[in-house]
Amino acid sequence: NVDECVGLGAALHAGLTMLREKPDAVPAGISSGLSDINLTDVCNHSYGTICAPIDKETGRRVIENRIILKKNTPLPCEASQVFYTLTDGQTEVEVTITQGEGNDVEFVNTISTYKFELPPDRDAGCPIKVTYSYDMNQRMHCKFEDQESGRVLEVDLSLDKEGKMSESAKKGKGKELSAVGRSKVE
């Protein structure tokens, strides 16, 4: 019975949380029963970004989702990948935070999209390091760093149980960003 399994899992999680936070409040019998249980929180989805690598077979650029944090990675976790600007003189990059398991952009969800401003007058191929970290409180921190100039865009996302940012949270973050006019979103 699926509902029963969910209920048992929730009870175990609550018991372990209580044991960790207020061990004196947990009766000895329950405490000893929980002592051998180890729960590991994991990423409930894969998280990535959209990029435009060159297809090895055709030699053409393709738009794809690149997974940075893989589903079922134990929490807390952090992973980075380096991407590169596409054109000479590129002054911004559209950075997209995605949730989904595949490389096809049609089959992943877009959580958020931001413009990351870059210094002018540079050649194509400037490295942008993308780092995602996910903590025990279902909070994801995304950092986009221009490796040459040191410019950084940081985005903190509070995700719901399905790994998505709520619409009200998105609107609030957009207002924060436009009101402050800076490169950090919380």
N, C-alpha and C positions, 0 to 999 in steps of 0.2 A: 504494500500500500504506500503510494508516493507521499500522501499527506502525513502518514504516520512517520515515515522516514524524515521528512522535513521537520516535524515536531520534535523527534528524538534528537536530531542534529542541533536544533535551536536550544533544546534543554541542555545538551552537553556544552554548547558554546557558552550559554549563560552560567552554567556551573563552573566552567574553567575561568571565565572572566571574574566571577565572584571569588574564586579561590586565589586568583592572582591579585585582585584589588583589595579584598577584605578577607584574608584567610581565617581570621578569628571568628567570623560570622558563619562559616561553613561547618556543619556538624561533622564530627570525626568519621562517621561511617561513609558519608558522601565524599569527604575529602580523600579517604583511602581508595574509594572506588574510582575517583577521577585521576589519581596520581599517575597511573600508567597510560593515560590517554594524551595523545599529542595531536592537536589540530594545526593544520598549516593553511593560512589564507593564501590564495593565489589570485593572479589577474584573471578576471572572468571573461575577458576578451583579449584579442590582439590589438595593439595600438600602433599606428604608423603615420606616415606622411606621404603626400603625393609628390612624385618626382618624374623626371623626363630623361631616363637613360637611353643610350644608343643600343638598339637591338642588334645583337651579334650576327644574326642571319641576314637581315636586310640592310644594316648600316644606317637605318633611320631612327630618329627619336620616337619613343613611344611614351605615352602617359601611363604610369602605373602607381599602385599603392605599394610602398615599401614598409614592411613590418619592422618596428623598432623594439617594442616589448611584446613578446610572444605570450599567447594564452597559456594559462596554467603555470606561469613563472611564479615561484614563491615570493610573497611579500615580506618585507619591503624589497624593491628591486630597482635597478637603474641600468639603462643601456644607451649607447650612442652610436651614431653613424655619421659619416661625412658625405655631404653632397656638394655640388659645384655650380657656380653661376653659368648661365648658358650663352650669354652674349657679351661682346665688348661694351663697356659703358653702362652696364646694367645697374640701375639705381634702386631697385627694389625686388624683393622676392615675395610671392604670395605663399605663405606657409599654411598648410592645412593639417589639422590633427584629425586622424581617422580612426575608426574602430571597425574591425572586421578581419576575417581570416585569409582572404586571398589578395592577389596582386591586381585583379581587375577592378578599376575604380567604380565601375557600375554596381559592384556587389559589396561595397563597404559604405559605412555611414560616416558622414562628415560631422565631427563634433564641433569644430570651430575653425575659422579661417581668419588670418591676420596679414597685414602688409608689413614687411620687415624692410626698413629703409637701409640702403647701402651707400657707401661713399661713391662719388662719380669718378669717371675717367679711369676705369680699371679694365684689364683684359678679362676675357671669358675664362672660366675655370677657377675662379676664386673659391676657396673652401668655406663651406658653412657647416659647422658641427651641430647636429641635432641630438639633444639628450632628453630622454624621458625618464622620470622616476615616479614610482607609485608607492605610496606609504600604506601603513596598516589602517588608516582611517578613510580609505577609498578616495584619497586626494592625489591627483596626478600633477606633477610639476614638469613643464615643458620648457626647454631652453634652446634657443636658436642663436648661435654665436658665429659671427663673421670672424674667421680665424686671423685674417690679416689686419683688420682695423680694431678688433676687440669689441665692436658693437654687439649688444646682446638684446634679444627680445625674450622676456620671460613670461610664461602664462601658467597660472595656477588654476586647476579645474577641480571642482567638487563634483564627483560623478554619482549618479543614482545607482540603484541596485542592478540596472541593466547596462551600466557603463556609459550612460549618456548624460550630457549636461542639460538641465531643464531649460525650457524656452525663457522663463522669467530670469533665470540666472544669466543666460546669454544676453538678453536685453540689458540687464543691469551692468554687465561687464562692458558692453558696447558703449553705454553712457559714461561709465567710468573712464574708459580709454579716450573718448572724444573730449570729455571735460578736462582731463588732466593733460592730454597731449604729450604723453610720455610713452616709453617702450616697455612698461611693466604692467601686466594685467593680473589681478588676483581674483 
